[in-house]
């Protein structure tokens, strides 16, 4: 589980963010791809309507994810967060070298799995 020290007030996170924007302009998949390419480490705060989620990355690889008030964690949380199409995100760079990788899969694999799940959910039942 990601340490509580990484759970920050959304206002603080947005003000200190090195990268931030609206999900309507850049979806979480785009943000994760960029951070993977740049091999960044830190926390992404995602806020959509009345929901809040966090994704932690080390060297561009997603290592943990949570959604406030939800039992979904890690992969399940990532898949849900990737479906959020409105709201905002804020990435704050942090050293997460000591944090445990709870997912154990490359970011690209998570994004491909999420896309496949979305396609399967949208396909008409035969």
N, C-alpha and C positions, 0 to 999 in steps of 0.2 A: 504494500500500500504506500502511496506517495506520502511523504512526511507532511504533517500539518503546517509546517513552516512555509510550504508552497501555496497554501490556500490563502490568497490575499483578497483584500477588499477590491471590488471591481473598479472603483474610482481610482484607487492608487495604481492598480495594474494598468489602467488605460493611460494615466498620466506618465507613467514610467516606461511605457511600451516603446520598444524599438521598431515595431511594425504593428500597425493597426488599420482597421478598415471595416467596411460593411460587407456582410455575407452576400448581399445582393450584387455586389461588384466583383468580389473575389470569394468564391466558395472555399470551404475548409479544405477540400481536396487540393485546390491550387496552392493554398497557403502551405499545406503539409509538403507538397512536392517541392516548392521553393525552399523551404527550410531543410528538407532532405538534401537537395542539391547543394545548399550552402553549408551543410553539416553543422547546423546550429543546435545549441543546447539551451533549454529553458522551458518556460511555461506559456501555453496559449490559454487565455480565458475566452470562452465563447458565451455570449449572452443572446438569447432569442426569446422574445416575448417575456414570459415569466419564468424562464428556465435558464440555468447557468451550468456550464460544463468546463472542465479543465483537461488539457492534454499536456503531458510532459514528454520532452524529447531530449535525447542525448546523442550528439553527433548526427543529428537529422533523423534518428530512428525513434519512433514512438515507443516509450517504455511504460507508460501508464496513462489511464484516462478515467475520469469520474464525471458523473452528472449529479448535481445536488438533488437530494431527495429521491434518488433512484437506486435500485439494487443493481442496475447495469453498471458493470465496471470493465475496464480494459477493452477487449475486442468488441463486446456488445455495446459498450458506451461509444466507442469510435464509430461503429456502424450507425448508431442513432445520431451522433453529432454531425456526421457527414450528410444526413438527410435534412438538417436545419438549413433553410434557404433564405432566412431573413434574420436580421440582428447584427451584432458586431463581434469582432474578434480583436484581441490585443495580445501580442507576443512580447514577453519580457525575457531577455537573455539571462540565464543563470547557470552556474556550475552544478551539474547534477551527477558528477562522477561517482559519488558514493551511493546514489539511489539505485534500487534494485530494478532490473528490467522485468516487469511482470507480464510482458507480451511475448517477447522472444521471436519476433518476426520483423522483417524489413518493412518500412513504411510503404514501399511500392506494392508489396504483397497485400497489405491491409487495404490499400486503395483499390486494387484489382478485385479483391473479395467483396468489398462494399459495392463496386460497380456491378459485379455479377449478381449479388443479392438484389440490388435494385432492379436489374433487368428481369430477373426471375419473378419478382413481385409484380412487375408491370405486365408480364406476358399473360395473355388470356388462357384460362384453364381449358384443357382439351377434353 
